[in-house]
Amino acid sequence: MTPDFWPACGYTLLERNAQGWHLPTPAYLAAWLARPELALVPESCRAEMRLHEALRQDPLRPVTQADLAEIEDDDARESYGHFIGLREALVQAGTLEGWLLGLWRGGSIRVPPLFIDLVVQAVLRGLLEGGDDEPSAFEARAAEMLFRPQRLSRHEGRLLAGDRETLDLQRETHGFGDLGRLLAQATQPLKAVQLQVLQPDNAADYWAEAARPGGRHAHLLDLTHEIRQELGHGLAFHLTHAHSGLKALSRVLERWARHLLGVQVNITPQPKIEDPQWRWHLGLDAEASRLLDDLYEDRPVDDARMARLVSLFRLEFTDRRDMRADVAGKPVYLGLMGNAEDVLRIKPQNLLLNLPLARAV
């Protein structure tokens, strides 16, 4: 049995409707009040304390602009305003999934990115849950990439992704450089977080960390396509990386599409596109979107930019009737890419908004 994980996302406080989508219960909304953005601090004014306690007792109670105006601290007032807006929108949408789809399809987004990431995390936690298709530690770690930015680094021929916030904190507190230097100095004690690359033999460590309410994101995910083995005499061969995080990410994206769009797709990582009938593509992040557009239009792309490409993927619909008639049966190519600072920020909405679907969902 897969252990409980990501408890801070509030998944266990949600309920499901007949479709399997998640209902924003009062208990789920009340849990937001314990987050650092809304939790009381010694400097909280009386108006904020009254509002906080009232919402804790009744998360759905009406809150007026006058109530918010009484809060003295500007940041606290803004945070409560965002929370009330989120609460009203979730209740109106009826489900977390419905709210996300409506938000992303609406164009202009004014919700703080953190709030969106927390809702995405709760939905992912639910779609990774149980049944005969329980997630591996690799899939759970890959799913984190949909709501937590990653830092990329190459180390001894491997492409590794580490949680950006964790690595930045580690760099600040220990004075190390990039991820490669962190790994090179791993023999030294790391007081805050012991970084390790996720492997089958330490999967239990990932689950233990992910089950803690304040668990740190200390596991690195190997995104290498192939492993090069040197044979000597200038000879080498390449092995498919059996535990590549790219495969786990593919499984997560398949679940994501099935859960929110109701379509079954198969996604396979691949190092390049060799298809003279290439018809449709989409980037899983802003950088990959621009790169694929340039490659499709046969515009020149310099080597430095191509080097930031993490992977390509081939997506195929199980039922071609789910696709638009003009591209039915054709593969969809996906791209994943880091930016100039080696930060990877997946936009999970891209897969939902840009697939060539036969019908609106």
Sequence and secondary structure as in RCSB ss.txt:
>XXXX:A:sequence
MTPDFWPACGYTLLERNAQGWHLPTPAYLAAWLARPELALVPESCRAEMRLHEALRQDPLRPVTQADLAEIEDDD
ARESYGHFIGLREALVQAGTLEGWLLGLWRGGSIRVPPLFIDLVVQAVLRGLLEGGDDEPSAFEARAAEMLFRPQ
RLSRHEGRLLAGDRETLDLQRETHGFGDLGRLLAQATQPLKAVQLQVLQPDNAADYWAEAARPGGRHAHLLDLTH
EIRQELGHGLAFHLTHAHSGLKALSRVLERWARHLLGVQVNITPQPKIEDPQWRWHLGLDAEASRLLDDLYEDRP
VDDARMARLVSLFRLEFTDRRDMRADVAGKPVYLGLMGNAEDVLRIKPQNLLLNLPLARAV
>XXXX:A:secstr
      GGG GGG EE TTS EE  HHHHHHGGGSTTTS  TT  HHHHHHHHHHHH TTS   HHHHHT   HH
HHHHHHHHHHHHHHHHHH SHHHHHHHHHHTS   S HHHHHHHHHHHHHHHT  TTS   HHHHHHHGGGTS E
EEEEETTEEEEEEHHHHHHHHHHH   SHHHHHHTTTS  SS   EE  GGGHHHHHHHHTSTT    EEEE  S
EEEEEEETTEEEEEE TT HHHHHHHHHHHHHHHHH   EEEEEES    TT  EEEESSHHHHHHHHHHHTT  
  HHHHTTEEEEEEEEESSGGGB GGGTT  EEEEEE  TTSEE   THHHHHSS BSS  
